[in-house]
Amino acid sequence: MQDENKLTPEHIVRKRDAALAAYDAGDFDAAFLLFLEIAQEGDTLAQFSLGLMHENGQAVQQDFDEAREWYMKAARQDLAA
């Protein structure tokens, strides 16, 4: 039985597409929130993207330590920065 709070793969894909569209449009606040939700579900592209956003100070204060943490989470799943 699937955990009620866990996103389905289809939801993750939709949220990832929405996050990428928001990022490309320069809506970093929306992109950050969408990436964060799916990154917490283990989505490696979202984890990498959060690292990038922390590194560049997009929607958050620039924080290289936090960027490294997100990059490492992604790298542990074979998406190296």
WOCORZI-V74092 format. One record per backbone hydrogen bond with DSSP energy under -1.0 kcal/mol. NH is the residue of the N-H (numbers start at 0). CO is the residue of the C=O. If there is no record, write none. Layout:
[[NH:CO] [NH:CO]]
This chain:
[[5:2] [11:7] [12:8] [13:9] [14:10] [15:11] [16:12] [17:13] [18:14] [19:15] [20:16] [21:17] [22:18] [23:19] [24:20] [25:22] [26:21] [27:25] [30:26] [31:27] [32:28] [33:29] [34:30] [35:31] [36:32] [37:33] [38:34] [39:35] [41:38] [42:37] [46:42] [47:43] [48:44] [49:45] [50:46] [51:47] [52:48] [53:49] [54:50] [55:51] [57:52] [62:53] [66:62] [67:63] [68:64] [69:65] [70:66] [71:67] [72:68] [73:69] [74:70] [75:71] [76:73] [77:74] [78:73]]
